[in-house]
Amino acid sequence: MRIVMPSTTYRAQGVRLAARPASLRGSTVGFLDGWGRRLDDGSFAMYPLMEALKRLLAERHGIGETLWIRKPNISKPAPKEQIAELLSRAEVIVNGEAA
């Protein structure tokens, strides 16, 4: 089962929300991050709000593996290859963050 949860922008356009799983326990959760956070060595890590959400989902819902992907450009849609990777590896996908 693959679930993509659209943002409120899509809801306002009449697009129905994706079905929710009965449980997240053991599910692989993919995070599509537009911002990321630059580390001292110049590499990128998960945006802090996504890190907090990841911890919360693990503690409260027992999620399994996680996959984090940072978009190359915050102002453009994710490349098709990134979307394909998320869809092939994750049951649930979190797209973006509201900071």
Helices and strands as residue ranges (DSSP letters): E 3-4, H 8-12, E 29-33, E 37-38, E 44-45, H 48-61, E 66-70, H 80-89, E 92-95
